[in-house]
Amino acid sequence: MPDPFRISVMESYLIHNALIVNEGKQFPGSLIIKDGKIAEIFNGQRPASLSLPEGINEIDAGGQVLMPGVIDDQVHFREPGLTEKGDLYTESKAAIAGGVTSFMDMPNTLPKATTLEILEEKYNLAAAKSLANYSFFLGASNDNLEEIRKADPSLICGLKVFTGASTGNMLVSDPLVLEAIFRESPVLIAVHSEDEAIIQANLKSFREKYGDDIPIEAHPLIRSEEACYKSSGMLVTLAKKYKARLHLLHLSTVKELELLDNTIPLSEKRITGEVCVHHLWFDERDYKDLGSRIKWNPAIKTEKDKLGLMEGLISNKIDVIATDHAPHLLSEKQNPYTSCPSGAPLIQHSLVAMLGFYQLGQLSLETIVDKMCHSPAVLYRVSKRGFIRRGYHADLVLVDLDAPWTVAPENILYKCGWSPMESVTFKSRVNMTWVNGRLVFNRGRFDESVKGERLEFDI
């Protein structure tokens, strides 16, 4: 077989003897990749009479799972301006190794991506550096409504609104501006939903008692259930009033699920919700051992919330699984509570973590593929990605469900060099990742000769 890293850009592949998981089904099958697209899909082996492209690379999957590439709709790759923590090259490389073939990056960089001109500069950076496909959110502020009005829904994934201050402090604090955004935004509105007044009142109380050295266990009490629910309820009311498309990012409480509907298809929903891997994996008991390594905004909360979010995922009240991948230097994470940044890196380990829930009997493979691949594509109207379908971009992942490995510093690819998953042993391993038909990751080896593509959206 030819070396897959010594062939032309428009390479062809026959992947056979795979367990294909796609659109609610799993079946032994084969497929052909040609000209960057999925050319044929077969239930079982390809017909012997079917002619193959000259020089095709044949890969025997050996019964491993073949699924669409993961689309992560919430990452912070830190470029430009914060590249000591991560950048578009390092974090997209980690993404590819984790089976994530497309990402949507947040605007709280330096400078803040609150103008379309700055946004285009980020796209240009990604075109030169990113191994994965990419899109970028325009950031909302108290004074950029004119820029928001000009956003083209076919070219950007959406608008990011912070109602609770987080890294980068892009808080939209003017209620009249917030109402205008919901009334006039031409694109989906994705929101970090926490009530800032409640957070500040809680923080003041704990500061009076502890100063800056607030115990990390207080984090979910400061960024409380009340702060999340009050903000999310207000946003849902606004979305209904103006018939806006609202996506509630990183839900952290079971109470917020009261605001979501599971009685209509995702393609018809105008109010949707997301859960992140860490809110399914950790709960407040983990602060004792992991401390500020698991300090995220919104906070990781109770076991009841963790279990309730999993139920919300299964019942289709929650539509998408993402990471909120947000690297910081480990030295920063060791600061006292009030100067310790929130966020942690996760994208290299998100798919194998979710497959861990499958191996525990808590989620099906079909649900994982739906929530990590299909549903982000449907929700954001991503053009021809997120499914294994003829004519779609060949963004694919081959996963061995029986290949245990342990997360350790030597196999962490994040630029910041650490992970809250260190010492965790996962039973599954991502072996191969294709992006636009190119095998960019093959058992630890990367092909960096061709970069990912800008996502396009159907309107």
Buried (B, 14 or more C-beta within 10 A) or exposed (E): EEEBBEBEEBBBBBBBBBBBBBBEEBEBBBBBBBEBBBBBBBEEEBEEEEEEBEEBBEBEBEEBBBBBBBBBBBBBBBBBEBBEBBBBBBBBBBBBBBBBBBBBBBBBBEEBBBBBEBBBBBBEBBBEBBBBBBBBBBBBBBEBBEBBEEBEBEBBBBBBBBBBBBBBEBBBEEEEBBEBBBEEBBBBBBBBBBBBEBBBEBBEEBBEEBEEEBEBEBBBBBBBBBBBBBBBBBBBEBBEEBEBBBBBBBBBBBBBBEBBEBEEEBEEBBBBBBBBBBBBBBBBEBBEEBBBBBBBBBBBBBEEBBBBBBEBBBEBBBBBBBBBBBBBBEEBBEBEBEEBBBBBBBBBBBBBBBBBBBBEEBBBBBBBBBBBBBBBBBBBBBBBBBBBBEEBBBBBBBBBBEBEBEBEEEEBBBBBEBBBBBEBEBBBBBBBBBBBBBBBBBEEEBBEEBBBBBBBBEE
